[in-house]
Amino acid sequence: MDKLNTSEKKRLIVVLGMHRCGTSAITRGLQVMGVDLGDRLMLPDAGNNDKGFWEEIDINELNVEMLQALDNDWHQLSLLKKEDFAKLKRDGFFERAAALLQQKTLHTPIFGFKDPRISKLLAFWKEVFDAGNYDVSYILAVRHPISVALSLANRNGIDMEKSHLLWLIHVIKSLSGIEGNDFVVVDYDKLLQDASRELKRIADKFRLKIDMTALEMFQSEFLDPNLRHAEFRYEDLMSHERSSDFLRDVFANVMSLTLDNQWDFVELPQKTARWEAALEHLNLSFMMADKAFTYIDIVHQQLADKDVEIQQAKQENEAEVAKKNESIQKANELAAHIDVLQQQLAEKDRIILEEKEENLSLRSSKSWRITKPLRYVDRLLKNKNSKG
């Protein structure tokens, strides 16, 4: 596609890397060099990215939509093909991406952004960059694969072997895509240990100037040792039973790039080509694994839905039981009240019966008979007085 006419060549700094590799912290660090990150940034998420994602919402949403159009997702292993990127063009995503970047860079000479999904979609985005005549530099964020796997297991429930494969895919595809461009590889653990040194590496490579006040604020207010929950060494990966020789080879070579050894950069294209070939060889297995993981996810979702139904039914049953228990309690209270009334009535009946028996006994007595005339005279006198 022909390059777009631009009166001024804008600069882009694109942060690549696997999820949970420190892309957010590195992108935030670009602000100390005067790099504009946009005005529609994703909000922090407590327990996930407490310090913020520093991710442009519009670019993120476009990447999500493109992967969905290809029946893919960030956590799938299947590699994207040339025909996939051709489909994105046919579906109008190229024009949308170009217009979005033009909008984001309209009022700034240098724009930086990140989204780990770009590593999967880099071949597509590179054509957009080329058509827009941008001056593009890249940062590849890396982190120890075991740290990434533990973080993804905690956040998404992804097992370690799959996390390792995702790490390989993101790193290798990034290295392949940035060949021929200015790029820096930054180790997340080293950034946390010495942010000043790592940001200076970036600034020197990209010919940028660090604002020392902004750097001090970044170090004191943004960086937090708690961002790193665990730190592993290369030896830990070598001895780890769930890591592969492929992973160890790539990790060792990538970590050497963080030391800016020029000889490693000379050999990198040949190594990257070999690693990409290995990925392509595994792609059929990746596709089968994705289907299996999709099936497992469906089963897990069905189990989760069933669990929700069971919990709802349990709550309904508990409510019904509570309602019945309340009715039984009220019935018991009513029965107890009736028992009290019956006892009171029985007591009254007993008293009446006793009085009746006493009256009968009195009337049958001798004194009752003797005093009968006197009672008769008493009634006559009462009647006479009442008439008078």
C-alpha positions as CSV (number, residue, x, y, z in Angstrom):
1,M,0.0,0.0,0.0
2,D,1.3,3.5,-0.8
3,K,2.5,5.6,2.0
4,L,0.2,8.2,3.3
5,N,1.3,11.8,2.7
6,T,2.4,13.4,6.0
7,S,3.8,16.9,6.4
8,E,5.8,15.8,9.4
9,K,7.1,12.3,10.2
10,K,5.8,11.3,13.6
11,R,7.6,9.0,16.0
12,L,6.1,5.9,17.5
13,I,7.4,3.9,20.4
14,V,5.7,0.5,20.6
15,V,6.0,-1.6,23.7
16,L,5.8,-5.4,23.0
17,G,5.9,-8.4,25.2
18,M,4.0,-11.2,26.8
19,H,1.2,-10.5,29.3
20,R,2.4,-10.0,32.9
21,C,5.9,-9.1,31.7
22,G,5.9,-5.5,32.9
23,T,4.7,-3.8,29.8
24,S,2.6,-1.4,31.9
25,A,5.5,-0.3,34.1
26,I,7.8,0.2,31.1
27,T,5.1,2.1,29.2
28,R,4.5,4.4,32.2
29,G,8.3,4.9,32.3
30,L,8.2,6.5,28.8
31,Q,6.5,9.5,30.3
32,V,9.8,10.6,32.0
33,M,11.2,11.0,28.4
34,G,8.3,13.2,27.2
35,V,6.5,10.4,25.3
36,D,2.8,11.0,25.0
37,L,0.7,8.0,26.0
38,G,-2.7,9.3,24.9
39,D,-5.7,10.6,26.9
40,R,-7.9,7.5,26.9
41,L,-5.9,5.1,29.2
42,M,-7.4,2.0,30.7
43,L,-8.2,2.4,34.4
44,P,-6.3,0.5,37.1
45,D,-7.8,-2.8,38.2
46,A,-7.4,-3.7,41.9
47,G,-5.6,-7.0,42.3
48,N,-4.6,-7.1,38.7
49,N,-2.8,-3.9,37.7
50,D,-3.1,-1.7,40.8
51,K,-0.8,1.0,39.3
52,G,-2.7,1.1,36.0
53,F,-2.3,-0.6,32.6
54,W,-1.1,2.5,30.8
55,E,-2.9,1.1,27.8
56,E,-4.7,3.1,25.2
57,I,-8.3,1.9,25.3
58,D,-9.1,2.5,21.6
59,I,-6.0,0.6,20.4
60,N,-6.8,-2.2,22.9
61,E,-10.4,-2.5,21.8
62,L,-9.4,-2.6,18.1
63,N,-6.9,-5.4,18.8
64,V,-9.5,-7.4,20.7
65,E,-12.0,-6.9,17.8
66,M,-9.4,-8.0,15.2
67,L,-8.5,-11.2,17.1
68,Q,-12.2,-12.0,17.5
69,A,-12.7,-11.5,13.8
70,L,-10.0,-14.2,13.3
71,D,-11.6,-16.5,15.9
72,N,-8.5,-16.0,18.1
73,D,-7.8,-14.5,21.5
74,W,-4.8,-13.4,23.5
75,H,-4.5,-16.7,25.3
76,Q,-4.7,-18.9,22.2
77,L,-1.6,-20.7,20.9
78,S,-2.5,-20.9,17.2
79,L,-0.2,-18.7,15.1
80,L,-1.7,-16.1,12.8
81,K,-1.0,-16.5,9.0
82,K,-0.7,-14.2,6.1
83,E,-4.2,-15.0,5.0
84,D,-5.4,-13.9,8.5
85,F,-3.9,-10.4,8.0
86,A,-5.3,-10.3,4.5
87,K,-8.8,-11.0,6.0
88,L,-8.3,-8.1,8.4
89,K,-7.6,-5.8,5.4
90,R,-10.6,-7.0,3.5
91,D,-12.8,-6.4,6.6
92,G,-11.7,-2.7,6.8
93,F,-9.5,-3.0,9.8
94,F,-6.5,-1.5,8.0
95,E,-8.2,1.8,7.4
96,R,-9.5,1.9,10.9
97,A,-6.1,1.3,12.4
98,A,-4.5,3.9,10.2
99,A,-7.1,6.5,11.0
100,L,-6.8,5.7,14.7
101,L,-3.1,6.2,14.7
102,Q,-3.4,9.4,12.8
103,Q,-5.8,10.7,15.4
104,K,-3.6,9.7,18.3
105,T,-0.5,11.3,16.8
106,L,-2.3,14.5,15.6
107,H,-1.1,16.8,18.4
108,T,2.1,15.1,19.5
109,P,5.5,14.5,17.8
110,I,6.1,11.2,19.7
111,F,3.4,8.7,20.8
112,G,3.9,5.6,22.8
113,F,1.5,2.7,23.3
114,K,1.4,-0.9,24.4
115,D,-0.9,-3.9,24.2
116,P,0.5,-7.4,24.5
117,R,-1.9,-8.4,21.7
118,I,0.3,-6.4,19.3
119,S,2.9,-9.1,19.5
120,K,0.5,-11.5,17.8
121,L,-0.7,-8.8,15.4
122,L,2.6,-7.2,14.7
123,A,2.8,-8.1,11.0
124,F,-0.5,-6.3,10.5
125,W,0.5,-3.2,12.5
126,K,3.9,-2.9,10.8
127,E,2.1,-2.4,7.5
128,V,0.0,0.3,9.1
129,F,3.2,2.0,10.5
130,D,4.8,1.8,7.1
131,A,1.8,3.2,5.3
132,G,1.7,6.1,7.7
133,N,5.4,6.8,7.2
134,Y,6.0,6.7,11.0
135,D,9.5,6.5,12.6
136,V,9.0,3.4,14.8
137,S,11.0,2.2,17.7
138,Y,10.3,-0.9,19.8
139,I,10.7,-2.0,23.4
140,L,10.4,-5.7,24.1
141,A,9.5,-6.3,27.8
142,V,10.7,-9.7,29.1
143,R,10.3,-11.4,32.4
144,H,11.3,-14.8,33.8
145,P,8.9,-17.4,32.4
146,I,8.2,-18.9,35.8
147,S,7.1,-15.5,37.2
148,V,4.8,-15.0,34.2
149,A,3.3,-18.5,34.6
150,L,2.6,-18.0,38.3
151,S,1.0,-14.6,37.6
152,L,-1.2,-16.0,34.9
153,A,-2.1,-19.0,37.0
154,N,-3.2,-16.6,39.7
155,R,-5.1,-14.3,37.4
156,N,-6.5,-16.6,34.7
157,G,-6.0,-20.1,35.9
158,I,-3.7,-20.9,33.0
159,D,-1.3,-23.8,33.6
160,M,2.4,-23.5,33.4
161,E,3.1,-25.4,30.2
162,K,0.6,-23.2,28.3
163,S,2.0,-20.0,29.8
164,H,5.5,-21.1,28.7
165,L,4.3,-21.6,25.1
166,L,2.5,-18.2,25.1
167,W,5.8,-16.6,26.4
168,L,7.7,-18.2,23.5
169,I,5.2,-17.1,20.9
170,H,5.0,-13.5,22.1
171,V,8.8,-13.1,22.4
172,I,9.7,-14.8,19.2
173,K,7.1,-13.1,17.1
174,S,8.1,-9.8,18.6
175,L,11.8,-10.4,17.8
176,S,11.0,-11.4,14.3
177,G,8.8,-8.4,13.7
178,I,11.2,-5.7,15.0
179,E,14.2,-6.9,13.0
180,G,15.6,-3.9,11.1
181,N,14.2,-1.3,13.5
182,D,15.6,0.4,16.6
183,F,14.7,-1.7,19.6
184,V,15.6,-2.3,23.3
185,V,15.0,-5.4,25.3
186,V,14.1,-4.6,28.9
187,D,14.0,-7.1,31.8
188,Y,11.1,-6.3,34.2
189,D,13.1,-7.4,37.2
190,K,16.0,-5.2,36.3
191,L,13.6,-2.3,35.9
192,L,12.4,-2.8,39.4
193,Q,15.9,-3.1,40.7
194,D,17.3,0.0,38.9
195,A,14.7,2.0,37.0
196,S,17.1,4.9,36.3
197,R,19.6,2.6,34.6
198,E,17.0,0.8,32.4
199,L,15.2,4.0,31.4
200,K,18.5,5.6,30.5
201,R,19.2,2.6,28.2
202,I,15.9,3.3,26.4
203,A,16.5,7.1,26.3
204,D,20.0,6.6,24.9
205,K,18.9,4.2,22.2
206,F,16.0,6.3,21.1
207,R,17.8,9.7,21.4
208,L,15.4,11.0,24.1
209,K,16.0,13.1,27.1
210,I,15.0,12.1,30.6
211,D,13.2,14.6,32.9
212,M,14.9,14.0,36.2
213,T,12.0,15.3,38.2
214,A,9.6,13.0,36.4
215,L,12.1,10.1,36.9
216,E,12.2,10.7,40.6
217,M,8.4,10.8,40.7
218,F,8.2,7.6,38.7
219,Q,10.6,5.8,41.1
220,S,9.0,7.0,44.3
221,E,5.3,7.0,43.4
222,F,4.8,4.4,40.7
223,L,7.4,1.7,41.2
224,D,6.7,-0.6,44.1
225,P,8.7,-3.6,45.2
226,N,5.4,-5.4,45.8
227,L,4.8,-5.3,42.1
228,R,7.3,-8.2,42.0
229,H,5.9,-11.1,44.0
230,A,8.7,-13.5,43.2
231,E,12.1,-13.3,41.5
232,F,13.7,-16.3,39.7
233,R,17.1,-16.9,38.3
234,Y,18.1,-18.5,35.0
235,E,19.2,-21.6,37.0
236,D,15.7,-22.0,38.3
237,L,14.4,-22.4,34.8
238,M,17.2,-24.8,33.9
239,S,16.2,-27.1,36.8
240,H,12.5,-26.7,36.5
241,E,10.8,-29.9,35.5
242,R,8.0,-28.2,33.6
243,S,10.3,-26.1,31.3
244,S,11.6,-27.2,27.9
245,D,15.0,-26.9,26.2
246,F,13.3,-24.6,23.6
247,L,12.2,-22.3,26.4
248,R,15.6,-22.3,28.1
249,D,17.4,-21.6,24.8
250,V,15.2,-18.6,23.9
251,F,15.2,-17.2,27.4
252,A,19.0,-17.3,27.7
253,N,19.5,-15.5,24.4
254,V,16.8,-12.9,25.1
255,M,18.3,-12.1,28.5
256,S,21.7,-11.5,26.9
257,L,20.0,-8.9,24.8
258,T,19.2,-6.9,28.0
259,L,22.9,-6.5,28.4
260,D,23.3,-4.8,25.0
261,N,25.9,-7.3,23.8
262,Q,26.4,-6.4,20.2
263,W,27.5,-9.8,19.1
264,D,24.1,-11.2,20.3
265,F,22.3,-8.7,18.1
266,V,24.4,-9.8,15.1
267,E,23.4,-13.4,15.6
268,L,19.8,-12.7,16.5
269,P,18.3,-12.8,13.0
270,Q,19.6,-16.3,12.4
271,K,18.4,-17.5,15.8
272,T,15.0,-15.9,15.4
273,A,14.5,-17.6,12.0
274,R,15.3,-20.9,13.7
275,W,12.9,-20.3,16.5
276,E,10.1,-19.2,14.2
277,A,10.6,-22.4,12.2
278,A,10.2,-24.4,15.4
279,L,7.0,-22.5,16.2
280,E,5.6,-23.2,12.7
281,H,6.5,-26.9,13.2
282,L,4.4,-26.9,16.4
283,N,1.5,-25.0,15.0
284,L,-0.7,-28.0,14.2
285,S,-0.2,-29.1,17.9
286,F,-1.0,-25.5,18.9
287,M,-4.3,-25.6,17.0
288,M,-5.2,-29.0,18.5
289,A,-4.3,-27.7,22.0
290,D,-6.5,-24.6,21.5
291,K,-9.4,-26.9,20.6
292,A,-8.8,-28.9,23.7
293,F,-8.5,-25.9,25.9
294,T,-11.7,-24.4,24.4
295,Y,-13.5,-27.7,25.2
296,I,-12.1,-27.6,28.7
297,D,-13.2,-24.0,29.1
298,I,-16.7,-24.9,27.9
299,V,-16.8,-27.8,30.4
300,H,-15.5,-25.5,33.2
301,Q,-18.2,-22.9,32.3
302,Q,-20.9,-25.6,32.2
303,L,-19.7,-26.8,35.6
304,A,-19.6,-23.2,36.9
305,D,-23.2,-22.6,35.6
306,K,-24.3,-25.9,37.1
307,D,-22.7,-24.9,40.4
308,V,-24.6,-21.6,40.2
309,E,-27.8,-23.5,39.6
310,I,-27.1,-25.8,42.5
311,Q,-26.3,-22.8,44.8
312,Q,-29.5,-21.1,43.7
313,A,-31.5,-24.3,44.3
314,K,-29.8,-24.7,47.7
315,Q,-30.6,-21.1,48.6
316,E,-34.2,-21.6,47.5
317,N,-34.5,-24.9,49.5
318,E,-32.9,-23.2,52.5
319,A,-35.4,-20.3,52.2
320,E,-38.3,-22.8,51.9
321,V,-37.0,-24.8,54.9
322,A,-36.7,-21.6,56.9
323,K,-40.2,-20.7,55.9
324,K,-41.5,-24.1,57.0
325,N,-39.5,-23.9,60.2
326,E,-41.1,-20.5,60.9
327,S,-44.6,-22.0,60.2
328,I,-43.8,-24.9,62.5
329,Q,-42.5,-22.5,65.2
330,K,-45.7,-20.5,65.0
331,A,-47.8,-23.7,65.1
332,N,-45.9,-24.8,68.2
333,E,-46.4,-21.5,69.8
334,L,-50.1,-21.6,69.0
335,A,-50.3,-25.2,70.4
336,A,-48.5,-24.1,73.5
337,H,-51.0,-21.2,73.9
338,I,-53.9,-23.6,73.4
339,D,-52.5,-25.9,76.1
340,V,-52.3,-23.0,78.5
341,L,-55.9,-22.0,77.7
342,Q,-57.0,-25.6,78.1
343,Q,-55.3,-25.8,81.5
344,Q,-56.9,-22.5,82.5
345,L,-60.4,-23.9,81.5
346,A,-59.8,-27.1,83.2
347,E,-58.9,-25.2,86.4
348,K,-62.0,-23.1,86.1
349,D,-64.1,-26.3,85.6
350,R,-62.5,-27.8,88.7
351,I,-63.3,-24.8,90.8
352,I,-66.9,-24.6,89.5
353,L,-67.3,-28.3,90.2
354,E,-65.9,-28.0,93.7
355,E,-68.3,-25.0,94.4
356,K,-71.2,-27.0,93.1
357,E,-70.3,-30.0,95.2
358,E,-70.0,-27.7,98.3
359,N,-73.5,-26.2,97.6
360,L,-75.0,-29.6,97.2
361,S,-73.4,-30.7,100.4
362,L,-74.6,-27.6,102.2
363,R,-78.2,-28.0,101.1
364,S,-78.4,-31.6,102.2
365,S,-77.1,-30.7,105.7
366,K,-79.4,-30.5,108.8
367,S,-78.6,-26.8,109.5
368,W,-79.8,-25.9,106.0
369,R,-83.2,-27.6,106.7
370,I,-83.6,-25.9,110.1
371,T,-82.9,-22.4,108.8
372,K,-85.2,-22.8,105.8
373,P,-88.2,-20.8,107.5
374,L,-85.8,-18.0,108.5
375,R,-84.6,-17.7,104.9
376,Y,-88.3,-17.6,103.7
377,V,-89.1,-14.7,106.1
378,D,-86.0,-12.9,105.0
379,R,-87.1,-13.1,101.4
380,L,-90.6,-11.7,102.3
381,L,-89.2,-8.8,104.2
382,K,-86.8,-8.0,101.3
383,N,-89.7,-8.0,98.8
384,K,-91.9,-5.7,101.1
385,N,-89.1,-3.2,101.5
386,S,-88.5,-3.2,97.8
387,K,-92.2,-2.4,97.2
388,G,-92.5,0.2,99.9
